[in-house]
């Protein structure tokens, strides 16, 4: 499994950016477990699961944060998820306006779903 600019590296940046060590038991399940495909990191059922294509590229990424943890912005590595169609962010607190914390390059992704719930 390749870490440099690969799915593991990119997913790990989300884990560390959004305080993954404090995520719920189901959300934090298998994160950083390199014996498990990245799409199986976190929730594995329902709307909160990650989705990959046959090549292992993320099509959908879902992150549920920790109440009380204040994030500083979306990791710029998100642009490396060139196949990302859906991004779901739950229970994240931001230090600033959400629009200011999204990297401008996000517009270059083929996103057709940006779901924000319980974010402040």
C-alpha positions in Angstrom: 0.0 0.0 0.0 1.5 3.4 -1.0 1.4 6.2 1.4 2.7 9.1 -0.7 -0.3 10.9 -2.3 -2.2 7.6 -2.2 -5.6 7.0 -0.5 -4.0 6.0 2.8 -2.0 9.2 3.0 -4.9 11.4 2.1 -7.3 9.7 4.5 -4.7 9.9 7.3 -4.5 13.7 6.8 -8.3 13.8 7.4 -7.9 11.7 10.5 -5.3 13.9 12.0 -6.8 17.2 10.9 -10.2 16.3 12.5 -8.9 14.8 15.7 -9.5 11.2 14.7 -8.2 9.7 17.9 -11.3 11.1 19.7 -13.9 9.9 17.2 -16.6 7.5 18.3 -15.8 3.8 18.3 -17.7 3.2 15.0 -16.5 6.3 13.2 -12.9 5.7 14.3 -13.1 2.0 13.4 -10.1 0.8 11.3 -8.7 4.3 10.6 -5.0 4.0 10.0 -5.2 0.2 9.9 -3.1 -0.4 6.8 -4.4 -4.0 6.7 -7.8 -2.7 5.8 -8.7 -0.9 2.5 -9.2 2.9 3.2 -12.8 2.7 2.1 -13.4 0.4 5.0 -12.0 2.9 7.5 -14.8 4.3 9.7 -18.5 3.6 9.3 -19.1 0.6 6.9 -22.9 1.0 6.6 -25.5 3.7 6.0 -25.0 7.2 4.8 -21.8 7.8 6.7 -19.7 5.2 5.0 -16.9 5.9 2.5 -17.3 4.7 -1.1 -14.5 3.8 -3.5 -14.5 2.6 -7.1 -12.9 -0.6 -8.3 -9.5 1.0 -8.5 -9.7 2.0 -4.8 -10.2 5.7 -5.5 -12.5 7.6 -3.1 -15.8 8.5 -4.7 -17.4 9.4 -1.4 -15.7 10.5 1.8 -17.6 10.9 5.1 -16.1 12.4 8.3 -17.9 12.7 11.6 -15.9 14.8 14.0 -15.8 15.2 17.8 -17.9 17.8 19.5 -15.8 20.4 21.2 -12.8 19.9 18.8 -12.3 23.1 16.6 -10.9 22.4 13.2 -8.8 24.9 11.3 -9.9 24.0 7.8 -10.1 21.3 5.2 -6.7 19.7 4.5 -5.4 20.8 1.1 -4.7 17.1 0.2 -8.4 16.8 -0.6 -7.5 17.9 -4.1 -5.6 14.7 -4.5 -8.9 12.8 -4.4 -9.5 13.4 -8.1 -12.5 11.1 -8.3 -14.3 12.5 -5.3 -18.0 13.0 -6.0 -19.4 13.2 -2.5 -18.1 14.8 0.7 -20.1 14.5 3.9 -19.0 16.3 7.0 -20.8 15.8 10.3 -20.3 17.4 13.8 -17.3 19.6 13.0 -16.6 22.9 14.6 -14.6 25.3 12.5 -12.4 28.3 13.6 -14.0 30.7 11.1 -16.6 30.7 8.3 -17.0 27.3 6.6 -16.6 28.9 3.2 -13.3 30.4 4.2 -12.0 27.0 5.4 -12.5 25.1 2.1 -9.6 25.1 -0.2 -10.3 27.0 -3.5 -9.1 23.9 -5.5 -12.2 22.0 -4.1 -14.1 23.4 -7.1 -11.8 21.4 -9.4 -13.1 18.1 -8.0 -16.1 16.3 -9.6 -18.1 16.9 -6.4 -21.9 16.9 -6.9 -22.7 16.4 -3.2 -21.3 18.5 -0.3 -23.2 17.5 2.8 -22.7 19.5 6.0 -24.6 18.5 9.1 -24.3 19.7 12.7 -21.3 21.9 11.8 -20.6 25.2 13.5 
